Amino acid sequence: MKKAVFLLSILALAGCDEDDVKDLAQGNTKVFTVTGAQVASKLGTLDPGYYDIAVITSASQGNSSPDGLPVASKSTLENLGITVEGETCGRIDITDQVCFQSGNASSCLPSEINMLGLAVYTIDLDKVKTASSNGFYPKLAAEVGGLYVDIAYNEVSCASLQAL
């Protein structure tokens, strides 16, 4: 009976995503950080194209970073003592407005951005709050609570992001 309750709890958290269920069953979850963005139309001084997130958020470009934008490096996780169990890349294709905090308009991406490139890390589920406090966004936002909203992304090869 306990196994059935555990499995149902995992399914409730992960929905029907097979990878999420597998991660949760192993005591892991995914967090992501933004590494780049596709500018669809002129943004500050930037012409359309794919840019490293540091270029996008640079004040010298006339831009600013939305509140809650998850930007950190793998070494941040390692320095926090969080073991990275897996690493991949992802992308968020933006058709509707994307905000990183519920009810905070200052956390929304500008309309000129139509795609975000992500670094995605699989970490121990017990470490998700620490990671989220240090620049990483939890895929299963319900695990952290607070202002987080569920943001879906597609896993892609890292090479496909580097080719943009």
N, C-alpha and C positions, 0 to 999 in steps of 0.2 A: 504494500500500500504506500509506503514512504517513497519508493522509487517512482510510482505513478504520480504522486504529488510533486516530486522534484521535476519530473519530465514535463508536467503541465505548467509548472512555474517557469521553466526554461522556455517553453513554447510561447507563453504569455509575454515574456520579455523580448524574445527574438522574432516573434511572428513566425513565418514559415521559411525564413532564410536558412538554408541548410548549413552554411558556414557559421552563422551566428549560433545556431543550436549546437554545432560541434564545438565551437570555442567555449560556450558556456558550460557544456558538459565536462570540459577539461579544466574549468575554473578560469577561463580567459575571456577577454573581450577586446574589441578594437577601439583605438583612439586615432584621430587624425589631426594633422596640422596643415595649414595652407602653405604651399611652396611657390605658387605662381598663379597668374590670372590672365585670361584672354580679354583684351580690351576690344570691344566691337566698334566703338566710335570714340572720337577724340575725348580723352580724359585728362584734364589739366594740360600739361605740355606733351602728353604721350599720344602718339598716333596709334591706330589700330594695330594689334599684334599681341603676341604672348610675351609676358614679362615675369621675371622673378618677383616675388611678393615684396621684397625690400624696395624695388624700384617703384612699384605701384603705390606703396604707402609712404614714400619719401616726401617730406614736406617741401623739399627743393623742387619737386615736380608739381607742386600746388595741390597735393592730395593729402588725405589723412586716413588713418586706419579706423574702420568701424569698431565700435565697442565690442569686445568679446571675440574679435577676429583671432582664431587660434593660430599662433605663429611661434614655433619652437623647433628645436633640432633634436635628433636622436640622442645626441650627447646629453641633452637636458634630462631625458629619461634615465640614462646611465648614471649621471651625476646624482640623481635622486635615489639611486639604488634599485631602480625598476628594470628588471630583465626584459628585453625585447625577445618575445617568442617567435615572432614572424614580422616580415616587413614587405610591403607592396606599395603600389601607388593607386590613386583614384582620381576621379574627376566629378565635379558637380556641374552639370549643364543647367544653366539658369534661363528659365523661361518666365517664371514668376519671381517676385521679389524674394530674396533670401536674407533673413535676419538671424543673427547668432544668439540673441536674447529675446525672450518672449516679452512683448509689450514695450520694447525699447527701440524707437525709430532710429536712434543713433547707432544701432548695431547692424543696420541694413547695408548691403552692398549698393554702390551707385549703379544706376541703370546702364551705364556704359560697359559694365563687365558682364560677359555672357557665359563664362566658364571659369571654374577654379581648378587648379591642379593641386593634388594632395599627396602627402606622405602618410601612409597608414601603417600603424604599428599594433601588433597583437601583444597584449600585456596581461598580467595576472589581474583578475577581476577585483581583488582586494586593493589594488593600487590605482584604480580608476579615479578616485577622488583626488589623490595626490597629483596624478597626471593632469586632470582637468584644472587644478589650481595653478598649474605651471605651463599653460599655453597649449594644451591638447584638448580636443573636443571629443567627448565620448560618443561612439556610434549609438550606443544604447543610452540615450539621454535620460531615460526613466531611472536608470541606476544612480544617477547623480542628483537628479531633481533640480530644484531652484529655478533659475531663469532659462535653463536649457530647453531648446526645442529639438524635435527629431529632424535631422537633416539627412536625406538619402543621398548616396553617391554610388557611382559605378566603379568597380575595380578595373583598372587598365594596366597595361604594361608600362613600366617606368620609361622605357624607350619611346613610347608613343608621346609622352609628355615632353621629353627632351627634344623630340623632332619638331615640336611646334615653333 
